[in-house]
Amino acid sequence: MTQVDILVLGAGPAGMAAATEARARGFSVLVLDENARPGGQVHRAVEQREAKDGQDRDGAKLAAAFRACGADYRPNATLWAVEPEGKVFWSEGGAARSARARRLILCAGATERPVPIPGWTLPGVMTVGAAQIALKTAGLLPEGKAWIAGQGPLLWLYANQVVAKGGRVEGIVDLSPPGGLARAAWHLPNALRAPEYLVKGLAWQQRIRNAGIPIRRATRLVAEGDGRLERIVIDGWSRSAELLLLHDGVVPNTQVTRAIPGCAHDWDAAQRCWKPRLDDWGNTTVEGVMVAGDSGGIGGARVAALAGRLAAIEAARALGKLTADQRNAEAGRIRLEWKRQRAPRRFLDALFPPLPEAAIADSTIVCRCEEVTAGKLRGAVALGCLGANQTKAFTRAGMGPCQGRICGPAVHGVIATARGVDPATVDPFRTRFPTKPLTLGELAALAAE
Ligand SMILES: Cc1cc2nc3c(=O)[nH]c(=O)nc-3n(C[C@H](O)[C@H](O)[C@H](O)COP(=O)(O)OP(=O)(O)OC[C@H]3O[C@@H](n4cnc5c(N)ncnc54)[C@H](O)[C@@H]3O)c2cc1C
C-alpha cells in the first residue's frame, strides 16, 4: 500500500495550491482527481486554452506550479472511500487502489444546486454548469433557440462567456427574488474590500445588455414539449425553445466528508446548504482530516487557492515541521488576502439567495433517478417523516445512481418547508462509502494489491 505524508483530493485551485505548498515544504504528496487534467471547475482545461483573462491567467499559473512541484498527481482517479487513520481508496485505470496518508486535505469543490421546475427532465434542458464545461473543454456554444434561466453569479458569468465568444441566446429569465440590492446593501461596505468582484459582475451584466439579450424577471418557469423541450412558459408567457440552461447557485460537495464518521457538518443559513465544521485552518472534527476550497463553504476560485495554502501550512504544523508561531507567521499575509477575497461573500449570498423550495409544484419531479415528485415527498412528511433519510425509506428519493448527489439539497428543502421548520433541524441524506460507483473488477484488483 502506498504511504504518503499528505493526500490531496481534487486538483482544482484549492487542491493544486495545497499540493504545491506542501511539496515546497518537502512533504510527499499524492493528488487524486477524477478529471483528465488539473484545473477543477473554474480552471477546467486551462492548460489547453489561451489565457485571455485574469482568471485564466491565475489558473495557468497554478497549474504550471502544480505540474512542476513533484506531487504524485493521479488524473482520472476517483476517490470512493476514506477510512480511519488516513486510509483512502480510489479507482484508477480500471483498478481500485489504496494509500495511507498522515494528513488528508479534501478539496472536492462544489456542485450545482438542482433546479426542479416542471419539465426540467425533458431532453433539451440542462444546467448552466454542464454547458460551461462544454464551452471550456470543447468551445461549444448554445445553438438554436437557447434560453438561460435561474439565478446566481455563474449564470451571468456563463452568459457573458457566451457573448464574449460571439454566441447568442434568446433571453435570460432571472428568477431571483426582486429587491436584491436592498437585501445586500448592508453587506456592501465590507464587500468593497474586494471591489473587483462587483466590478466584474457589473461588467458581465453590461456586456449582456450591450449584446441586446433580453433579460426578463419572472417568478414561475415551466419547460414544455412532447418528448423533448419545445417551449418555455415564463409567468404564463409562452416562447419557443430548443435548449434551456438552468442554474440556482452552487453548494459544497460534501459527499465524502458526510460519509466520514464523526465529521461534523453545520447548516449555513445564508447559503442554505450543509458544510463541514472547520477551524480557521481547515481542520475538521476528525483528527487528520482537513478541507479546503468550496467543499468547505462557497468562496470562489481565489479563496479556494488561498485556503489550500493555509491548509498545507497547518499540515506542516501538525506533522511537526513548524511550530504554531512559525505557522502563524508564515501564513500571515495569506490569511489577510484570504479574508479580503472572502469579504464580498455575504453581499453575494444576499444578492443571490437560492430559489424557494416551497414554490416547487407537487407534480414536479425532484429526485430524477427515482422520479419522486415534490408531492410524494410532502406526502411522506404528512405521514410523519421528519428528515431526508426517513423520507428516502418511504419514497426511494435518493436511492438511485446519483445517491442524492443531485437532488439532496432540493429534497432537504422540500421536507423543511413542508414541516415548516428551520432547515438546520432536518437531517440531510446520510452518505456512505463507497461514495462513487465502482465495479467488482476494480474491487478485485484491490485484493491483488
Ligand atoms: C459547474 C461549475 C462551474 C463553475 N464555474 C466557475 C467559473 O467559471 N468561475 C468561477 O469563478 N467559479 C466557478 N465555479 C465555482 C467553483 O466552485 C470555484 O470557483 C472553484 O472551482 C472552487 O475550487 P475548488 O478547488 O474548491 O474546487 P473545484 O475547482 O471544483 O475542484 C475540485 C476537484 O475535485 C474533483 N473531485 C471531487 N470529488 C472527487 C472524487 N471523489 N474523486 C476524485 N476527484 C474528485 C472534482 O472533479 C474537481 O476536479 C463553478 C462551480 C461549478 C460547480
The ligand as an SDF file (V2000), in Angstrom:
LIG
                    3D

 53 58  0  0  0  0  0  0  0  0999 V2000
  -20.1740   23.5060  -12.6800 C   0  0  0  0  0  0  0  0  0  0  0  0
  -19.4230   24.6360  -12.0010 C   0  0  0  0  0  0  0  0  0  0  0  0
  -18.8040   25.6060  -12.7750 C   0  0  0  0  0  0  0  0  0  0  0  0
  -18.0970   26.6350  -12.1460 C   0  0  0  0  0  0  0  0  0  0  0  0
  -17.5060   27.5830  -12.9340 N   0  0  0  0  0  0  0  0  0  0  0  0
  -16.8670   28.6100  -12.3270 C   0  0  0  0  0  0  0  0  0  0  0  0
  -16.2560   29.6350  -13.1090 C   0  0  0  0  0  0  0  0  0  0  0  0
  -16.2880   29.6020  -14.3390 O   0  0  0  0  0  0  0  0  0  0  0  0
  -15.6600   30.6690  -12.4500 N   0  0  0  0  0  0  0  0  0  0  0  0
  -15.6020   30.7240  -11.0780 C   0  0  0  0  0  0  0  0  0  0  0  0
  -15.0340   31.6610  -10.5390 O   0  0  0  0  0  0  0  0  0  0  0  0
  -16.1500   29.7600  -10.3070 N   0  0  0  0  0  0  0  0  0  0  0  0
  -16.7880   28.7280  -10.9080 C   0  0  0  0  0  0  0  0  0  0  0  0
  -17.3720   27.7680  -10.1340 N   0  0  0  0  0  0  0  0  0  0  0  0
  -17.2290   27.8370   -8.6820 C   0  0  0  0  0  0  0  0  0  0  0  0
  -16.0670   26.9160   -8.3070 C   0  0  0  0  0  0  0  0  0  0  0  0
  -16.5830   26.0610   -7.3470 O   0  0  0  0  0  0  0  0  0  0  0  0
  -14.9330   27.6310   -7.7130 C   0  0  0  0  0  0  0  0  0  0  0  0
  -14.6420   28.7670   -8.3200 O   0  0  0  0  0  0  0  0  0  0  0  0
  -13.6380   26.8070   -7.6730 C   0  0  0  0  0  0  0  0  0  0  0  0
  -13.5180   25.9740   -8.7750 O   0  0  0  0  0  0  0  0  0  0  0  0
  -13.5510   26.0570   -6.3950 C   0  0  0  0  0  0  0  0  0  0  0  0
  -12.2750   25.4490   -6.3270 O   0  0  0  0  0  0  0  0  0  0  0  0
  -12.0640   24.0850   -5.5410 P   0  0  0  0  0  0  0  0  0  0  0  0
  -10.6320   23.7370   -5.7020 O   0  0  0  0  0  0  0  0  0  0  0  0
  -12.6370   24.1940   -4.2070 O   0  0  0  0  0  0  0  0  0  0  0  0
  -12.9830   23.0390   -6.3130 O   0  0  0  0  0  0  0  0  0  0  0  0
  -13.0330   22.5460   -7.8000 P   0  0  0  0  0  0  0  0  0  0  0  0
  -12.4450   23.5020   -8.7170 O   0  0  0  0  0  0  0  0  0  0  0  0
  -14.4190   22.1350   -8.0460 O   0  0  0  0  0  0  0  0  0  0  0  0
  -12.0960   21.2390   -7.7930 O   0  0  0  0  0  0  0  0  0  0  0  0
  -12.4550   20.0760   -7.1390 C   0  0  0  0  0  0  0  0  0  0  0  0
  -11.9290   18.9040   -7.9440 C   0  0  0  0  0  0  0  0  0  0  0  0
  -12.1160   17.7030   -7.1800 O   0  0  0  0  0  0  0  0  0  0  0  0
  -12.5890   16.7040   -8.0370 C   0  0  0  0  0  0  0  0  0  0  0  0
  -13.2640   15.6970   -7.2330 N   0  0  0  0  0  0  0  0  0  0  0  0
  -14.3790   15.8610   -6.4460 C   0  0  0  0  0  0  0  0  0  0  0  0
  -14.7160   14.6940   -5.8520 N   0  0  0  0  0  0  0  0  0  0  0  0
  -13.8060   13.7780   -6.2790 C   0  0  0  0  0  0  0  0  0  0  0  0
  -13.6160   12.3910   -6.0240 C   0  0  0  0  0  0  0  0  0  0  0  0
  -14.4250   11.7100   -5.2030 N   0  0  0  0  0  0  0  0  0  0  0  0
  -12.5740   11.7590   -6.6240 N   0  0  0  0  0  0  0  0  0  0  0  0
  -11.7320   12.4280   -7.4410 C   0  0  0  0  0  0  0  0  0  0  0  0
  -11.8710   13.7500   -7.7470 N   0  0  0  0  0  0  0  0  0  0  0  0
  -12.8810   14.4050   -7.1540 C   0  0  0  0  0  0  0  0  0  0  0  0
  -13.5120   17.4590   -8.9860 C   0  0  0  0  0  0  0  0  0  0  0  0
  -13.7990   16.7440  -10.1500 O   0  0  0  0  0  0  0  0  0  0  0  0
  -12.6740   18.7080   -9.2560 C   0  0  0  0  0  0  0  0  0  0  0  0
  -11.7850   18.4830  -10.2990 O   0  0  0  0  0  0  0  0  0  0  0  0
  -18.0350   26.6980  -10.7430 C   0  0  0  0  0  0  0  0  0  0  0  0
  -18.6610   25.7150   -9.9710 C   0  0  0  0  0  0  0  0  0  0  0  0
  -19.3470   24.6890  -10.5890 C   0  0  0  0  0  0  0  0  0  0  0  0
  -19.9960   23.6220   -9.7490 C   0  0  0  0  0  0  0  0  0  0  0  0
  1  2  1  0
  2  3  1  0
  2 52  2  0
  3  4  2  0
  4  5  1  0
  4 50  1  0
  5  6  2  0
  6  7  1  0
  6 13  1  0
  7  8  2  0
  7  9  1  0
  9 10  1  0
 10 11  2  0
 10 12  1  0
 12 13  2  0
 13 14  1  0
 14 15  1  0
 14 50  1  0
 15 16  1  0
 16 17  1  0
 16 18  1  0
 18 19  1  0
 18 20  1  0
 20 21  1  0
 20 22  1  0
 22 23  1  0
 23 24  1  0
 24 25  2  0
 24 26  1  0
 24 27  1  0
 27 28  1  0
 28 29  2  0
 28 30  1  0
 28 31  1  0
 31 32  1  0
 32 33  1  0
 33 34  1  0
 33 48  1  0
 34 35  1  0
 35 36  1  0
 35 46  1  0
 36 37  1  0
 36 45  1  0
 37 38  2  0
 38 39  1  0
 39 40  1  0
 39 45  2  0
 40 41  1  0
 40 42  2  0
 42 43  1  0
 43 44  2  0
 44 45  1  0
 46 47  1  0
 46 48  1  0
 48 49  1  0
 50 51  2  0
 51 52  1  0
 52 53  1  0
M  END
$$$$
